[in-house]
Amino acid sequence: MNIVYEDKDILVIDKPAGLAVQTRSVGEKDVESEIKKLRRSKGEPAEIYVVHRLDKPVSGLMVLAKNKDAAAVLSKEMGSDDFLKIYKARVLKPKDFIRGEKLTDYLVKDAKTNTSHVASLDEKGAKKAVLSYETLNEDESLAELLIKLETGRHHQIRLQLSHAGMPILGDLKYGTEESKRVSSMLNIYTVSLRAVELSFKHPATHKELHFTVD
């Protein structure tokens, strides 16, 4: 886990794929416990607040708050245009592939199975999910997408892209049999999704912060 930026109020990290943000499994490492351990080792309070999450198999940028005040401001900011999250994904192309589009769906989370599904607007628990994407690179069967996330729903990118016929390579949960076959051929065994850009206003100074990773 790489620390990209740190001050007295926040931490921005580059989370590796395969590391959960939070877990209840005894003995399993997660971002929250590792940051607390790091802060204790530096003589700081073992205090950290998860402001937003990345799925366990997803890598990339995320911000954490080091105190309650910063957490409250950032949590409120997440629902505004000031909080920008950009991802890259490698997907299997459908025959009717569209190189750029906005996707709007309604998603319902099933806590028992830790999955979500696309639902109708009137289904109980349905929440609006919106993202837009553009194509960076493509060949006959695959494409690399740049994705702007406008809402933050459970497994949103993975589910919406799969529902639109563009399953992410390496995704065993929402992938199709074809995408799983291609992923195996390419030796891709984790979800090909990475949070590559993160922008927000600092919770104390209100300065615009912008971070990128490869």
C-alpha positions in Angstrom: 0.0 0.0 0.0 1.6 3.3 -1.2 0.9 6.6 0.6 0.5 9.2 -2.1 -0.2 12.2 0.1 -0.5 12.9 3.9 -1.1 15.8 6.2 -2.7 16.2 9.6 -6.2 15.8 8.2 -6.2 13.3 5.4 -4.3 10.4 3.7 -4.5 9.6 0.0 -3.3 6.0 -0.8 -2.8 3.8 -3.8 -4.6 0.7 -2.7 -3.3 -2.6 -4.2 -5.7 -5.1 -5.7 -6.7 -7.9 -3.3 -6.6 -5.7 -0.2 -10.0 -5.1 1.4 -10.8 -1.6 2.7 -12.5 -3.1 5.8 -13.0 -6.7 6.8 -14.5 -8.7 9.6 -12.4 -11.7 8.8 -10.0 -12.5 11.7 -6.4 -12.3 10.7 -7.1 -10.8 7.3 -5.3 -7.5 6.6 -7.3 -4.5 5.4 -6.6 -0.8 4.7 -8.2 0.4 7.9 -6.2 -1.8 10.2 -2.9 -1.3 8.3 -3.3 2.5 8.5 -4.1 2.3 12.2 -1.0 0.2 12.7 1.1 2.7 10.7 -0.2 5.6 12.8 0.6 3.8 16.1 4.1 3.1 14.9 4.6 6.9 14.4 3.2 7.7 17.8 0.0 9.1 16.4 -3.6 8.3 17.5 -4.8 5.0 15.9 -7.7 6.9 14.3 -8.8 6.6 10.7 -12.1 7.2 8.9 -13.1 5.5 5.7 -14.7 8.2 3.4 -15.2 6.1 0.3 -14.3 2.6 -0.7 -12.9 0.5 -3.5 -13.9 -3.1 -4.0 -11.3 -5.6 -2.7 -10.1 -6.7 -6.2 -9.9 -3.1 -7.4 -6.7 -1.0 -7.1 -6.1 2.7 -7.1 -6.6 6.0 -5.4 -8.7 6.6 -2.3 -8.8 9.2 0.5 -9.1 8.6 4.2 -9.8 11.1 7.0 -7.6 11.2 10.1 -10.1 13.0 12.3 -13.9 13.3 12.6 -14.1 16.8 11.3 -12.3 16.0 8.1 -14.4 12.9 7.7 -17.7 14.9 8.0 -16.6 17.4 5.4 -15.3 14.9 2.9 -18.4 12.7 3.3 -20.6 15.6 2.5 -18.4 16.6 -0.4 -18.7 13.2 -1.9 -22.2 13.9 -3.1 -21.2 17.0 -5.0 -19.4 17.7 -8.3 -16.3 18.8 -6.3 -15.5 15.1 -5.6 -14.2 13.6 -8.9 -13.4 9.9 -9.4 -11.9 8.6 -12.6 -11.2 4.9 -13.4 -9.7 2.9 -16.2 -11.0 -0.6 -17.1 -10.3 -3.2 -19.7 -13.5 -4.8 -21.1 -14.7 -7.3 -23.6 -16.3 -5.4 -26.5 -19.9 -6.2 -27.6 -20.8 -6.4 -31.3 -22.7 -3.1 -31.0 -19.9 -1.3 -29.1 -20.4 2.4 -28.5 -17.1 4.3 -28.0 -18.5 6.8 -25.5 -21.8 7.0 -23.6 -23.5 7.8 -20.3 -25.0 4.8 -18.5 -27.9 5.3 -16.1 -29.4 2.3 -14.1 -31.1 1.5 -10.9 -29.2 -0.9 -8.6 -30.3 -3.0 -5.6 -27.7 -4.4 -3.2 -28.1 -7.8 -1.6 -26.1 -7.8 1.6 -26.4 -11.5 2.1 -24.6 -12.4 -1.1 -22.5 -9.2 -1.3 -23.8 -8.6 -4.9 -26.0 -6.0 -6.6 -28.3 -6.3 -9.6 -29.9 -3.9 -12.1 -33.5 -3.3 -11.1 -36.5 -1.2 -12.0 -37.1 2.2 -10.5 -39.9 1.0 -8.3 -38.1 -2.1 -6.9 -37.5 -1.8 -3.1 -34.0 -0.5 -2.3 -33.3 0.7 -5.9 -30.8 3.5 -6.1 -29.9 5.5 -9.2 -26.4 4.8 -10.6 -24.8 7.0 -13.2 -21.4 6.8 -15.0 -20.0 8.0 -18.3 -17.1 6.5 -20.3 -14.9 7.1 -23.3 -12.7 4.7 -25.2 -8.9 5.1 -24.9 -7.8 2.1 -26.9 -9.4 -0.8 -28.6 -8.8 -3.8 -30.9 -11.2 -6.3 -32.5 -12.4 -7.8 -29.2 -11.1 -5.6 -26.3 -11.3 -2.0 -25.2 -9.7 0.2 -22.6 -12.2 2.7 -21.1 -11.8 5.9 -19.1 -14.7 6.1 -16.7 -16.1 9.0 -14.7 -18.2 7.9 -11.8 -21.1 10.3 -10.9 -22.6 8.2 -8.1 -21.0 5.7 -5.7 -23.1 2.5 -5.6 -22.1 -0.9 -4.5 -20.1 -2.6 -7.3 -21.4 0.1 -9.7 -18.8 0.1 -12.4 -18.5 -3.6 -12.6 -22.3 -4.2 -12.7 -23.2 -1.4 -15.1 -20.5 -2.2 -17.7 -21.5 -5.9 -17.6 -25.2 -5.0 -17.9 -24.3 -2.9 -21.0 -22.5 -5.9 -22.6 -19.0 -4.8 -21.6 -17.9 -7.1 -18.8 -14.6 -6.2 -17.2 -11.8 -8.7 -17.8 -10.9 -10.7 -14.7 -14.3 -10.1 -13.0 -15.6 -13.5 -11.9 -18.6 -12.0 -10.1 -20.2 -10.0 -12.9 -18.3 -11.3 -15.9 -19.8 -13.5 -18.7 -18.6 -16.9 -19.6 -16.9 -15.4 -22.7 -15.2 -12.7 -20.7 -14.0 -15.3 -18.1 -12.6 -17.4 -21.0 -10.8 -14.5 -22.6 -9.4 -13.4 -19.1 -8.1 -16.9 -18.6 -6.4 -16.9 -22.0 -4.7 -13.6 -21.2 -3.7 -14.7 -17.7 -5.9 -12.0 -16.1 -6.9 -13.2 -12.6 -8.1 -10.0 -10.9 -10.6 -7.3 -11.9 -9.1 -5.0 -14.6 -10.3 -1.8 -12.9 -8.2 0.9 -11.4 -9.0 4.3 -9.8 -6.5 6.5 -11.6 -7.6 10.1 -10.8 -9.1 11.6 -7.6 -10.0 15.3 -7.1 -11.6 17.0 -4.1 -11.4 20.1 -1.9 -9.3 19.7 1.2 -11.6 19.5 4.2 -9.7 22.1 6.2 -8.0 24.5 3.7 -10.6 24.0 0.9 -7.8 23.9 -1.6 -8.4 21.9 -4.7 -6.4 18.7 -4.6 -5.8 16.5 -7.7 -4.0 13.1 -7.7 -3.2 10.7 -10.5 -1.6 7.3 -10.8 -0.5 5.2 -13.8 
